[in-house]
Amino acid sequence: KEEQYIKILKKKQIETQEKERKRIEEELQDRMEKNILEINNEIKNHIRLSTAKSGELEPLEHASSMAIDVVDQIREISYNLRPAQLDKLGIKKGIESLAGRLSASSGIDIVTNIRLGKYKMTPSIEINIFRIVQEGLNNIIKHSCAKSALVNLCYKDNIVSLGISDDGKGFNPNSSSHNKCVSMGYGLNGIPERVKMLGGEYTLESAIKKGTSISITIPG
């Protein structure tokens, strides 16, 4: 009973976190981004109507450039909080978009192989799968020194099968140094908790210079 109670609490915690992520994302887009764009339009309008010499307008032009940079940062944060593709187009497009963005920024070749057929996951399963992929790929970028990575996702007969692998430096999962890193919040420690909360199974395989792979099955 106690284990079931803890599982329910963790599930509610994750659901609350996702609601808060979505609220912050909407706040960033609906208010902050809109306000900054309006300020930038005012700056551009002032530059356009100004009779000052071009050199005298450099501070305003710099301010306009900074405003656009801030908007780009807000959009990046908003995407990480709650990718629009996930709500509008579903898990397949959401993961493909995530992989594309991370591949472009990191230089790692990230390939996705997503097979859903006619099946559709519940919104709760979708967001959890997306977060697992997000954490797994971020871990690869930060720690693996990999050149390529693969995301395999299949949903069939109400079972979600997910695999994330890389060709990086790998590690010894049984070493004391790895266990210490996990306890300090390094790497993949958040994924098993999320999988357990969803009633799924998680396995990790890694070896020095042979890359790392995780395999997950979750009832959908």
Steps between C-alpha positions, in 0.01 A plus 500: 500500500780739588675436167174560313443821694851624413439414134177704500678794662779493242249485219315802638831682541593446135151604387528816709842574354366466145208732575741756641730465200206564270386802703847656493535429129169675428602792722829538316339493158181693569652780707878526498561417135212719387617796710860477380388482136285810554799683651715395206238626255503837676880513472491411131230759438707766675804407290294515182359847580817644648691775316819427695813378325540123472791491745291671765239225473740217588384475866141457383599247237695310767197508730284361220747219440507417871119491508495242220762292684282503814197389298703212355605399852139514622391278212777251580397491866133469404579210267689315773218559745224381268569440129215624286534200269406267782162663560423573135653214306567222751792304633658406164543857375593616850790254530613557140506875562689454828757271336548743212559796729742313726685353203544843343626656823730215606635362173394147601315308229171407672279258308140427597306186410141542617235241420154570638274369227134569570556511875482816706643545848321686776622860555648394836708221343607729215641771725679244717656328199605838365666591831685168507632557148587859587697397808666210318617715208614783727705248695662376177590855399645589840687184592546245220740663249293314239496558126156349447191398695183307425148528638273201436135532597228245434143491629308179442241296689490766775872462570747785450853381414771765508873470441762775512858416408828671413849412376676705766765428761272289719562418865491218753147502649622299801786732594488697825579823313194456278276428800632813667423708192146362490444585865613857429244541221741438212389331181211261464375476857164669433389253233465183714285693748266619228481151346427343838225753564341396169515131594763424236834320479840658445836348407836666436799356319837671468869421478814710471550615138192305389225754550186491709146381437183508704190291434158579640160335479192672638134392494318753282 
